[in-house]
Amino acid sequence: MKGVVFTELVRFMEEAQSADFAEAVLEGAALPNDGAFTSVGNYPSEYALQMVGEASLQSGIDAAELCRLFGKQLYGRFFILYPHIMEAYRNAEDLLSHVGSHIHAEVCTLYPDANPPKVESRKNGDDMEVRYTSHRPMAAIALGLVQGCMAHFGDERSLSWDFGEDSKSATFTINGERSE
């Protein structure tokens, strides 16, 4: 998994709690690299899962909820880190419909060794369905990313979701017609 996710996870813990909290989580997670991450490095996704599990233990917040909150913040950070990609879209629906075909293609250009999740979207009447499939159990982060995207664009339609049993897949449905 790309290091930028890890550096942003540490940033999230620092901003949501404190630098001391983030340090305690990294220490408690007992990672082989002692929590030393670079944004361009590659790390096992299990490290992120260990960090989230430890953060959950130390904060008392459910791990899935921490992932969702992290995903919302991560969306905002992607807009700052990758403006040349993100600024091409004028609304949430346009961006979400191009995650698989454009955004992840750009990610693979920037990071040839990246293995992003598969994201597909389709219109169903006024609704939009986004299907997320990954080899990593991080569907709650995807939920937060979708919520962050909708909030960024001021899209107030309702969002429903259904996670796969293993949290490696999810279907997100944005309900209703998009208002201009």
Z-matrix of the N, CA and C atoms (Angstrom, degrees):
N
C 1 1.444
C 2 1.528 1 107.39
N 3 1.335 2 115.23 1 142.87
C 4 1.456 3 120.00 2 -175.19
C 5 1.530 4 111.45 3 -65.56
N 6 1.311 5 114.24 4 141.42
C 7 1.456 6 121.78 5 -177.93
C 8 1.512 7 114.37 6 -60.75
N 9 1.336 8 117.24 7 -27.72
C 10 1.461 9 119.33 8 -179.48
C 11 1.527 10 110.46 9 -58.89
N 12 1.320 11 118.26 10 -33.44
C 13 1.461 12 120.74 11 178.44
C 14 1.531 13 109.50 12 -65.92
N 15 1.321 14 116.92 13 -38.69
C 16 1.463 15 120.66 14 -179.87
C 17 1.525 16 111.61 15 -70.80
N 18 1.326 17 116.91 16 -44.35
C 19 1.468 18 118.53 17 179.41
C 20 1.530 19 110.35 18 -64.07
N 21 1.327 20 115.97 19 -35.39
C 22 1.464 21 119.00 20 177.80
C 23 1.527 22 111.85 21 -73.38
N 24 1.321 23 118.04 22 -30.84
C 25 1.464 24 120.64 23 175.80
C 26 1.522 25 110.23 24 -65.94
N 27 1.313 26 117.17 25 -41.92
C 28 1.468 27 120.23 26 176.74
C 29 1.531 28 109.46 27 -63.59
N 30 1.340 29 117.41 28 -44.03
C 31 1.473 30 121.25 29 177.85
C 32 1.528 31 109.99 30 -58.46
N 33 1.335 32 116.64 31 -44.38
C 34 1.460 33 121.50 32 179.02
C 35 1.531 34 110.64 33 -56.66
N 36 1.331 35 117.45 34 -47.80
C 37 1.465 36 120.67 35 -179.39
C 38 1.523 37 111.31 36 -63.35
N 39 1.325 38 116.30 37 -39.59
C 40 1.467 39 120.12 38 178.63
C 41 1.520 40 111.15 39 -64.46
N 42 1.336 41 116.57 40 -43.36
C 43 1.464 42 120.12 41 -177.34
C 44 1.525 43 112.28 42 -76.11
N 45 1.335 44 117.40 43 -36.60
C 46 1.465 45 120.69 44 -178.78
C 47 1.528 46 111.68 45 -76.06
N 48 1.316 47 116.41 46 -32.87
C 49 1.465 48 120.73 47 -178.63
C 50 1.531 49 109.67 48 -121.35
N 51 1.341 50 115.84 49 -84.08
C 52 1.470 51 120.78 50 179.09
C 53 1.526 52 108.57 51 -173.17
N 54 1.308 53 115.43 52 166.84
C 55 1.464 54 120.16 53 176.07
C 56 1.527 55 110.04 54 -63.15
N 57 1.331 56 117.22 55 -36.68
C 58 1.462 57 120.76 56 178.17
C 59 1.527 58 110.94 57 -64.02
N 60 1.333 59 116.29 58 -39.97
C 61 1.461 60 120.27 59 177.59
C 62 1.524 61 110.16 60 -62.00
N 63 1.322 62 116.93 61 -47.93
C 64 1.470 63 120.78 62 179.71
C 65 1.528 64 110.40 63 -58.76
N 66 1.306 65 116.58 64 -42.52
C 67 1.475 66 120.51 65 179.56
C 68 1.527 67 110.64 66 -64.34
N 69 1.326 68 117.05 67 -41.35
C 70 1.470 69 120.78 68 178.89
C 71 1.533 70 110.65 69 -65.14
N 72 1.322 71 116.92 70 -37.76
C 73 1.467 72 120.52 71 178.15
C 74 1.521 73 109.72 72 -65.30
N 75 1.318 74 116.97 73 -46.55
C 76 1.468 75 120.15 74 179.91
C 77 1.524 76 110.90 75 -61.58
N 78 1.316 77 116.48 76 -40.46
C 79 1.463 78 120.20 77 178.24
C 80 1.533 79 110.79 78 -66.33
N 81 1.319 80 116.73 79 -44.97
C 82 1.461 81 121.43 80 -179.68
C 83 1.523 82 112.94 81 -66.97
N 84 1.329 83 116.77 82 -31.09
C 85 1.469 84 120.17 83 179.85
C 86 1.526 85 111.32 84 -71.14
N 87 1.327 86 116.93 85 -19.15
C 88 1.470 87 122.70 86 176.57
C 89 1.532 88 111.96 87 49.68
N 90 1.321 89 115.54 88 52.17
C 91 1.463 90 120.79 89 179.88
C 92 1.522 91 110.92 90 -74.76
N 93 1.321 92 117.83 91 146.42
C 94 1.469 93 120.77 92 179.96
C 95 1.534 94 113.40 93 -59.51
N 96 1.343 95 116.67 94 -26.68
C 97 1.469 96 119.41 95 -179.98
C 98 1.524 97 111.64 96 -97.67
N 99 1.327 98 117.41 97 10.34
C 100 1.464 99 123.46 98 -179.40
C 101 1.523 100 113.15 99 57.31
N 102 1.327 101 116.97 100 23.34
C 103 1.456 102 120.50 101 177.57
C 104 1.513 103 113.99 102 78.74
N 105 1.332 104 117.02 103 19.55
C 106 1.466 105 121.22 104 176.99
C 107 1.527 106 108.01 105 -88.49
N 108 1.341 107 116.30 106 108.07
C 109 1.459 108 122.02 107 -177.41
C 110 1.522 109 110.45 108 -122.94
N 111 1.323 110 115.67 109 146.97
C 112 1.457 111 121.01 110 169.44
C 113 1.520 112 107.34 111 -119.42
N 114 1.299 113 117.15 112 151.44
C 115 1.467 114 120.33 113 -175.50
C 116 1.523 115 112.45 114 -66.05
N 117 1.325 116 118.74 115 -23.93
C 118 1.468 117 121.00 116 -178.69
C 119 1.529 118 112.95 117 -97.87
N 120 1.327 119 117.13 118 -2.27
C 121 1.460 120 120.49 119 -179.95
C 122 1.519 121 111.84 120 -77.38
N 123 1.310 122 115.19 121 172.95
C 124 1.467 123 123.43 122 173.79
C 125 1.517 124 108.06 123 -121.53
N 126 1.324 125 116.06 124 135.86
C 127 1.455 126 121.19 125 -177.67
C 128 1.525 127 109.31 126 -140.18
N 129 1.323 128 116.84 127 152.22
C 130 1.465 129 119.36 128 177.94
C 131 1.533 130 110.81 129 -62.83
N 132 1.315 131 116.76 130 138.25
C 133 1.466 132 120.24 131 179.86
C 134 1.531 133 110.93 132 -62.03
N 135 1.324 134 116.41 133 -23.27
C 136 1.466 135 119.93 134 178.08
C 137 1.526 136 111.40 135 -60.28
N 138 1.336 137 117.93 136 -29.38
C 139 1.462 138 120.45 137 177.06
C 140 1.527 139 110.31 138 -61.79
N 141 1.329 140 116.64 139 -43.79
C 142 1.466 141 120.34 140 179.05
C 143 1.525 142 110.09 141 -63.85
N 144 1.333 143 116.55 142 -40.94
C 145 1.454 144 120.21 143 179.70
C 146 1.527 145 110.69 144 -64.68
N 147 1.338 146 117.29 145 -38.84
C 148 1.463 147 120.77 146 176.23
C 149 1.527 148 110.44 147 -63.74
N 150 1.323 149 116.91 148 -41.76
C 151 1.463 150 120.47 149 179.87
C 152 1.530 151 111.15 150 -64.21
N 153 1.315 152 116.67 151 -44.80
C 154 1.464 153 120.35 152 179.86
C 155 1.525 154 110.12 153 -65.09
N 156 1.334 155 117.37 154 -41.86
C 157 1.458 156 120.70 155 177.97
C 158 1.513 157 111.78 156 -60.21
N 159 1.312 158 116.18 157 -42.93
C 160 1.469 159 120.71 158 178.98
C 161 1.524 160 110.87 159 -68.16
N 162 1.337 161 117.01 160 -40.69
C 163 1.466 162 120.50 161 177.66
C 164 1.527 163 110.41 162 -62.22
N 165 1.320 164 116.35 163 -37.81
C 166 1.453 165 120.91 164 177.56
C 167 1.529 166 110.70 165 -64.00
N 168 1.321 167 116.26 166 -45.33
C 169 1.472 168 120.31 167 178.32
C 170 1.520 169 111.21 168 -60.06
N 171 1.323 170 116.58 169 -44.61
C 172 1.460 171 120.28 170 -174.85
C 173 1.525 172 113.47 171 -76.93
N 174 1.341 173 117.07 172 -26.83
C 175 1.464 174 119.82 173 -177.19
C 176 1.526 175 113.06 174 -99.55
N 177 1.345 176 116.24 175 -22.54
C 178 1.450 177 119.93 176 -175.24
C 179 1.522 178 113.24 177 80.68
N 180 1.328 179 117.02 178 7.09
C 181 1.463 180 122.10 179 178.92
C 182 1.526 181 108.19 180 -95.74
N 183 1.318 182 116.57 181 135.45
C 184 1.456 183 122.42 182 179.53
C 185 1.530 184 110.71 183 -53.25
N 186 1.323 185 117.17 184 138.53
C 187 1.468 186 122.04 185 -177.67
C 188 1.520 187 112.19 186 -58.95
N 189 1.339 188 117.90 187 -40.81
C 190 1.469 189 120.38 188 179.56
C 191 1.527 190 110.79 189 -64.06
N 192 1.328 191 116.39 190 -38.28
C 193 1.466 192 119.61 191 178.01
C 194 1.526 193 110.67 192 -67.42
N 195 1.317 194 117.85 193 -39.27
C 196 1.471 195 120.39 194 175.61
C 197 1.525 196 110.32 195 -60.46
N 198 1.320 197 116.62 196 -42.01
C 199 1.472 198 120.42 197 178.69
C 200 1.520 199 111.09 198 -63.30
N 201 1.326 200 116.92 199 -42.55
C 202 1.461 201 120.67 200 178.90
C 203 1.528 202 110.63 201 -61.81
N 204 1.318 203 116.36 202 -46.81
C 205 1.467 204 120.86 203 178.88
C 206 1.527 205 111.07 204 -62.46
N 207 1.318 206 115.86 205 -40.30
C 208 1.460 207 120.04 206 176.97
C 209 1.526 208 110.70 207 -62.53
N 210 1.322 209 117.32 208 -43.54
C 211 1.458 210 121.30 209 178.73
C 212 1.514 211 112.33 210 -58.50
N 213 1.342 212 116.77 211 -41.16
C 214 1.471 213 119.73 212 178.42
C 215 1.524 214 110.64 213 -62.24
N 216 1.312 215 116.17 214 -44.51
C 217 1.468 216 118.89 215 179.06
C 218 1.527 217 110.68 216 -67.92
N 219 1.318 218 116.68 217 -38.96
C 220 1.457 219 121.35 218 -178.32
C 221 1.526 220 110.99 219 -61.09
N 222 1.325 221 117.45 220 -37.48
C 223 1.464 222 119.10 221 177.31
C 224 1.532 223 110.10 222 -57.26
N 225 1.305 224 116.72 223 -47.51
C 226 1.469 225 120.48 224 178.96
C 227 1.515 226 112.09 225 -60.61
N 228 1.298 227 116.73 226 -38.83
C 229 1.467 228 120.77 227 179.14
C 230 1.528 229 110.65 228 -68.00
N 231 1.335 230 118.11 229 -38.35
C 232 1.471 231 120.32 230 177.46
C 233 1.523 232 110.12 231 -60.35
N 234 1.328 233 116.95 232 -36.30
C 235 1.459 234 120.23 233 179.37
C 236 1.532 235 110.49 234 -65.47
N 237 1.323 236 116.83 235 -32.06
C 238 1.470 237 121.60 236 177.94
C 239 1.531 238 110.66 237 -80.35
N 240 1.324 239 117.21 238 -43.48
C 241 1.459 240 121.59 239 -175.44
C 242 1.525 241 113.63 240 -75.06
N 243 1.334 242 116.84 241 -32.20
C 244 1.463 243 121.33 242 -174.61
C 245 1.533 244 111.47 243 -129.14
N 246 1.332 245 117.71 244 55.41
C 247 1.477 246 119.04 245 -176.05
C 248 1.522 247 112.98 246 -61.51
N 249 1.328 248 118.10 247 -32.17
C 250 1.465 249 121.04 248 -179.18
C 251 1.528 250 111.85 249 -63.58
N 252 1.305 251 117.42 250 -24.00
C 253 1.464 252 121.43 251 176.58
C 254 1.526 253 109.71 252 -90.54
N 255 1.311 254 116.52 253 -50.27
C 256 1.463 255 121.84 254 -170.61
C 257 1.526 256 113.66 255 -71.36
N 258 1.316 257 117.77 256 -32.79
C 259 1.463 258 120.54 257 -175.63
C 260 1.529 259 113.39 258 -73.02
N 261 1.317 260 117.24 259 -5.80
C 262 1.469 261 120.48 260 178.77
C 263 1.527 262 112.30 261 -73.30
N 264 1.321 263 117.87 262 -9.70
C 265 1.466 264 121.73 263 -173.50
C 266 1.522 265 111.26 264 -111.85
N 267 1.343 266 114.68 265 140.35
C 268 1.458 267 120.29 266 -175.16
C 269 1.514 268 113.59 267 -104.32
N 270 1.321 269 116.82 268 -8.38
C 271 1.467 270 119.84 269 176.86
C 272 1.527 271 108.93 270 -157.30
N 273 1.321 272 115.21 271 166.67
C 274 1.466 273 121.06 272 -175.81
C 275 1.523 274 111.98 273 -61.77
N 276 1.310 275 116.24 274 -40.81
C 277 1.461 276 119.87 275 -177.58
C 278 1.530 277 111.18 276 -62.81
N 279 1.323 278 116.58 277 -43.76
C 280 1.467 279 119.83 278 178.39
C 281 1.530 280 110.92 279 -61.86
N 282 1.327 281 116.56 280 -45.35
C 283 1.462 282 119.09 281 -179.32
C 284 1.520 283 110.40 282 -64.03
N 285 1.316 284 117.36 283 -49.47
C 286 1.467 285 120.32 284 -176.88
C 287 1.525 286 111.89 285 -63.34
N 288 1.313 287 117.57 286 -30.87
C 289 1.464 288 119.36 287 179.79
C 290 1.531 289 112.16 288 -75.88
N 291 1.330 290 117.22 289 -10.40
C 292 1.464 291 120.33 290 -179.82
C 293 1.528 292 114.14 291 -115.61
N 294 1.320 293 117.72 292 9.79
C 295 1.471 294 119.47 293 179.34
C 296 1.520 295 110.14 294 -58.70
N 297 1.318 296 117.13 295 -50.82
C 298 1.469 297 120.33 296 -177.34
C 299 1.504 298 113.74 297 -71.81
N 300 1.321 299 116.85 298 -42.20
C 301 1.469 300 120.16 299 -173.21
C 302 1.522 301 114.03 300 -83.88
N 303 1.314 302 118.98 301 -28.06
C 304 1.465 303 120.55 302 -176.97
C 305 1.532 304 112.53 303 -119.34
N 306 1.321 305 116.24 304 -56.11
C 307 1.465 306 119.27 305 -172.43
C 308 1.519 307 111.53 306 -64.30
N 309 1.326 308 118.57 307 -48.53
C 310 1.465 309 119.45 308 179.31
C 311 1.526 310 111.53 309 -68.78
N 312 1.322 311 117.79 310 -28.29
C 313 1.470 312 119.98 311 173.63
C 314 1.525 313 110.35 312 -64.93
N 315 1.327 314 116.87 313 -40.21
C 316 1.471 315 121.40 314 176.54
C 317 1.525 316 110.57 315 -65.44
N 318 1.333 317 116.27 316 -40.94
C 319 1.468 318 120.53 317 177.99
C 320 1.529 319 109.64 318 -58.50
N 321 1.327 320 116.47 319 -43.59
C 322 1.467 321 120.68 320 -179.45
C 323 1.530 322 111.64 321 -69.00
N 324 1.331 323 117.44 322 -27.54
C 325 1.457 324 120.70 323 174.31
C 326 1.525 325 110.29 324 -70.52
N 327 1.338 326 115.59 325 -44.48
C 328 1.467 327 120.35 326 178.71
C 329 1.519 328 111.75 327 -68.16
N 330 1.333 329 115.81 328 -38.78
C 331 1.466 330 122.34 329 -176.63
C 332 1.526 331 108.06 330 -129.30
N 333 1.327 332 118.83 331 86.77
C 334 1.469 333 121.59 332 -174.69
C 335 1.535 334 114.72 333 -56.46
N 336 1.315 335 117.37 334 -23.36
C 337 1.463 336 120.10 335 -179.50
C 338 1.534 337 112.46 336 -92.59
N 339 1.331 338 117.66 337 6.38
C 340 1.464 339 121.19 338 -179.74
C 341 1.528 340 110.44 339 -69.07
N 342 1.311 341 115.01 340 149.80
C 343 1.463 342 121.91 341 177.49
C 344 1.532 343 107.88 342 -132.54
N 345 1.352 344 116.47 343 71.72
C 346 1.469 345 119.12 344 -175.40
C 347 1.520 346 112.01 345 -70.28
N 348 1.327 347 116.21 346 161.37
C 349 1.460 348 119.32 347 176.35
C 350 1.521 349 110.49 348 -67.63
N 351 1.310 350 115.05 349 163.19
C 352 1.468 351 121.15 350 176.42
C 353 1.532 352 107.06 351 -89.29
N 354 1.325 353 115.49 352 128.02
C 355 1.455 354 120.86 353 179.56
C 356 1.526 355 107.79 354 -129.40
N 357 1.320 356 115.40 355 122.70
C 358 1.461 357 121.92 356 179.63
C 359 1.524 358 108.42 357 -126.97
N 360 1.328 359 115.83 358 146.41
C 361 1.458 360 118.96 359 178.45
C 362 1.517 361 109.56 360 -133.26
N 363 1.332 362 114.28 361 156.48
C 364 1.457 363 119.36 362 175.50
C 365 1.516 364 108.15 363 -155.12
N 366 1.322 365 114.30 364 150.13
C 367 1.461 366 121.17 365 175.26
C 368 1.521 367 108.25 366 -86.32
N 369 1.315 368 115.32 367 142.33
C 370 1.456 369 122.09 368 175.53
C 371 1.529 370 105.54 369 -135.38
N 372 1.331 371 115.99 370 87.28
C 373 1.460 372 119.87 371 -172.74
C 374 1.517 373 109.28 372 67.23
N 375 1.329 374 116.60 373 -126.58
C 376 1.466 375 120.56 374 177.66
C 377 1.530 376 111.87 375 -83.62
N 378 1.317 377 117.60 376 -12.90
C 379 1.463 378 121.81 377 -177.12
C 380 1.525 379 110.79 378 -86.99
N 381 1.309 380 115.37 379 156.99
C 382 1.461 381 121.41 380 173.77
C 383 1.522 382 107.70 381 -124.14
N 384 1.314 383 116.06 382 131.26
C 385 1.453 384 121.91 383 179.68
C 386 1.525 385 108.80 384 -111.71
N 387 1.325 386 115.82 385 130.60
C 388 1.462 387 122.22 386 177.57
C 389 1.519 388 107.22 387 -118.73
N 390 1.321 389 115.97 388 122.94
C 391 1.474 390 121.70 389 -178.92
C 392 1.524 391 108.47 390 -107.23
N 393 1.323 392 116.16 391 124.68
C 394 1.463 393 124.32 392 -179.04
C 395 1.521 394 108.53 393 -112.18
N 396 1.344 395 116.54 394 129.33
C 397 1.459 396 121.84 395 176.84
C 398 1.522 397 108.01 396 -137.79
N 399 1.327 398 116.08 397 130.53
C 400 1.458 399 120.68 398 -177.92
C 401 1.521 400 109.90 399 -142.70
N 402 1.302 401 115.57 400 163.30
C 403 1.462 402 119.69 401 171.59
C 404 1.532 403 110.16 402 -89.32
N 405 1.341 404 116.22 403 -0.32
C 406 1.462 405 122.27 404 178.74
C 407 1.532 406 109.27 405 -111.79
N 408 1.333 407 118.39 406 143.74
C 409 1.468 408 120.82 407 -179.74
C 410 1.530 409 111.52 408 -82.90
N 411 1.324 410 116.39 409 70.50
C 412 1.463 411 119.99 410 -173.77
C 413 1.525 412 112.78 411 -130.77
N 414 1.327 413 116.61 412 34.42
C 415 1.465 414 120.25 413 -179.60
C 416 1.526 415 111.92 414 -62.68
N 417 1.324 416 118.30 415 -29.32
C 418 1.467 417 120.23 416 179.25
C 419 1.535 418 110.74 417 -66.94
N 420 1.320 419 117.46 418 -32.42
C 421 1.470 420 119.69 419 174.74
C 422 1.527 421 109.09 420 -66.51
N 423 1.324 422 116.79 421 -41.39
C 424 1.467 423 120.85 422 177.39
C 425 1.526 424 110.54 423 -60.06
N 426 1.327 425 117.65 424 -40.58
C 427 1.467 426 121.05 425 176.75
C 428 1.527 427 109.64 426 -58.33
N 429 1.313 428 116.97 427 -47.78
C 430 1.455 429 120.14 428 179.11
C 431 1.520 430 112.73 429 -61.72
N 432 1.337 431 116.25 430 -38.18
C 433 1.471 432 120.11 431 176.96
C 434 1.533 433 110.93 432 -62.70
N 435 1.327 434 117.05 433 -43.46
C 436 1.468 435 120.63 434 178.54
C 437 1.530 436 109.54 435 -63.90
N 438 1.325 437 116.96 436 -44.96
C 439 1.462 438 120.22 437 178.56
C 440 1.525 439 111.29 438 -62.84
N 441 1.326 440 116.80 439 -41.29
C 442 1.464 441 120.44 440 177.80
C 443 1.516 442 111.84 441 -63.22
N 444 1.329 443 116.47 442 -40.19
C 445 1.460 444 121.50 443 177.99
C 446 1.522 445 110.34 444 -62.48
N 447 1.322 446 116.30 445 -47.98
C 448 1.458 447 119.70 446 -179.36
C 449 1.525 448 111.11 447 -62.32
N 450 1.321 449 117.26 448 -41.95
C 451 1.467 450 120.71 449 178.75
C 452 1.526 451 110.76 450 -64.40
N 453 1.316 452 117.06 451 -42.27
C 454 1.473 453 121.60 452 -179.55
C 455 1.530 454 110.89 453 -56.77
N 456 1.321 455 116.15 454 -42.56
C 457 1.454 456 120.57 455 -177.23
C 458 1.538 457 112.92 456 -91.49
N 459 1.330 458 117.45 457 4.18
C 460 1.457 459 120.77 458 179.35
C 461 1.522 460 112.93 459 67.36
N 462 1.316 461 116.83 460 27.68
C 463 1.460 462 122.14 461 179.50
C 464 1.524 463 108.11 462 -82.29
N 465 1.328 464 116.15 463 109.52
C 466 1.463 465 121.09 464 -173.86
C 467 1.525 466 113.79 465 -97.89
N 468 1.335 467 116.82 466 10.71
C 469 1.462 468 118.72 467 177.41
C 470 1.525 469 109.77 468 -64.98
N 471 1.315 470 115.62 469 159.38
C 472 1.463 471 118.78 470 178.81
C 473 1.524 472 110.05 471 -76.93
N 474 1.298 473 114.70 472 152.10
C 475 1.456 474 123.00 473 -179.73
C 476 1.517 475 108.39 474 -126.04
N 477 1.313 476 116.32 475 128.42
C 478 1.463 477 120.47 476 172.99
C 479 1.520 478 107.77 477 -120.94
N 480 1.315 479 116.20 478 158.51
C 481 1.453 480 119.90 479 -177.73
C 482 1.509 481 110.78 480 -150.39
N 483 1.323 482 113.11 481 157.06
C 484 1.455 483 121.71 482 178.41
C 485 1.524 484 106.56 483 -140.06
N 486 1.321 485 116.54 484 115.17
C 487 1.458 486 121.55 485 179.14
C 488 1.523 487 110.01 486 -87.68
N 489 1.333 488 115.62 487 143.72
C 490 1.451 489 120.09 488 170.18
C 491 1.521 490 109.02 489 -67.68
N 492 1.314 491 117.05 490 160.57
C 493 1.468 492 121.09 491 -177.51
C 494 1.516 493 113.64 492 -57.52
N 495 1.311 494 117.45 493 -32.53
C 496 1.460 495 121.16 494 -175.54
C 497 1.533 496 113.08 495 -96.07
N 498 1.323 497 117.46 496 5.72
C 499 1.478 498 123.34 497 -177.54
C 500 1.522 499 113.18 498 60.01
N 501 1.332 500 116.58 499 18.56
C 502 1.461 501 121.06 500 176.09
C 503 1.522 502 111.40 501 -96.89
N 504 1.316 503 116.52 502 -4.50
C 505 1.461 504 120.14 503 179.63
C 506 1.523 505 108.94 504 -145.93
N 507 1.315 506 114.20 505 158.07
C 508 1.460 507 120.35 506 177.20
C 509 1.518 508 108.79 507 -162.04
N 510 1.302 509 114.53 508 154.61
C 511 1.458 510 121.36 509 171.39
C 512 1.518 511 106.74 510 -121.32
N 513 1.326 512 115.66 511 126.16
C 514 1.456 513 122.76 512 178.63
C 515 1.519 514 107.58 513 -111.21
N 516 1.312 515 116.83 514 132.04
C 517 1.461 516 120.79 515 179.04
C 518 1.519 517 108.79 516 -121.72
N 519 1.324 518 115.03 517 120.23
C 520 1.455 519 121.73 518 174.42
C 521 1.522 520 105.35 519 -94.20
N 522 1.317 521 115.11 520 117.94
C 523 1.456 522 121.21 521 -170.51
C 524 1.521 523 112.23 522 -95.33
N 525 1.335 524 115.33 523 128.15
C 526 1.456 525 120.92 524 173.18
C 527 1.513 526 113.28 525 102.25
N 528 1.327 527 113.78 526 168.43
C 529 1.447 528 121.17 527 -178.60
C 530 1.523 529 110.67 528 -78.00
N 531 1.311 530 115.18 529 139.84
C 532 1.468 531 120.66 530 179.06
C 533 1.518 532 108.25 531 -73.37
N 534 1.346 533 115.59 532 132.17
C 535 1.474 534 119.52 533 175.84
C 536 1.506 535 108.69 534 -93.05
N 537 1.298 536 116.03 535 145.42
C 538 1.488 537 121.16 536 -178.14
C 539 1.501 538 110.43 537 -88.45
